[in-house]
Amino acid sequence: MYDIITIGGATQDIFVQADEAKIFNIETVSDKQSYLCFDYGAKIEMDKLAYDIGGGAANAAANFANLGLNTGTIVKIGSDLTAKEILQRFEEKNIDNSMVIRSKNHKTGFSIILVSYEGDRTVLMHRGANSKIKLEEINWEKVKQSKWVYVASLSGESNQILNKFAEFAEENGINMAFNPGTAQIKRGVESLKKVLEKAEILILNRSEAALITDIPNNPPEYPTIEDKNLKEMLLKLKSYDSQIVVITEGKRGAYAFDGKTIYYAPSFPSKVVSTLGAGDAFASTFVAGIIRYEADIEKSLIMASLNSASVVESFGAQDNLKTFEELEIIYDTNAGLKDFKVVKV
């Protein structure tokens, strides 16, 4: 019996930091966009270089297993050296890899992460086999053995299995957490309606929430639980019947709504090296917290904030992940931080 099975992507990640990179900001009345820029035609010296395993499903699985959950994963990889490294990582992290799909025709997913001096990143991604998952390749009998499924980003052709996967979970009494990617968001609310109705937990970032709800992404200068636009996003997303809706804002914190109470948790102070994987760490820790702490949203937000803060302090989306015991020690040690409190309304 599995506590949780993740489905989505697994990749090899190469992290590159070049301090010569420039950040270019464009602001309008309703939006703000930032661009990581390099001089055209120049040769840029790399200041830091690192390798790791990543991908939404792989990152979440590593975190779930580290948090003590019996974890399996469904990803599709190639037959190359990178695939061997991914399988080795799953073994090291005690993740059941018997549902991993192997492809002879497609390469394993691959990402180059360009990290700015601020720690934020731009990702160059080749989806590879990640985008080729088919319904007939999934071991449905093993999925039946899980209490929860965690659906991460499904790109390309893999996106076509989403509705069936949600239907299967509902028919078999399996709880579902949904952390959608760009491909799912672009489908629009109507196309995702059945999935959102099924999801016990829906987690997405503010930009994604604005896109899927068609509500302006115009945050105030400082995060606040009285943020009008964000409240509208939470209310609209909750109207599609997910039990808990979570919207993250990176270093500005995160919000959760259960239909009665809006919760706001600030980000925990950290020295940011790379933000890649912070979202996966937050989302999967929140889901694991809901499982462990009997649907205690406040405590789950705290644990998620602490774990994502730990991840950003190093390169690699799976580095520095903490156990629940370690997270509780960190929280108890820092209980005096007056700004690190969950606010409810």
VENQUI-V79363 format. One record per helix or strand of 3 or more residues. SS is the DSSP state (A for helix, B for strand). FROM is the first residue (numbers start at 1). TO is the last residue. Records with the same first field share a line. If there is no record, write none. Layout:
SS: FROM-TO / FROM-TO
This chain:
B: 2-7 / 11-17 / 22-27 / 32-37 / 48-54 / 71-74 / 109-115 / 121-126 / 146-151 / 175-178 / 201-205 / 244-248 / 254-257 / 262-265 / 342-344
A: 56-66 / 81-92 / 128-132 / 135-137 / 140-143 / 156-171 / 182-185 / 189-198 / 206-213 / 228-238 / 250-252 / 278-292 / 297-311 / 324-333
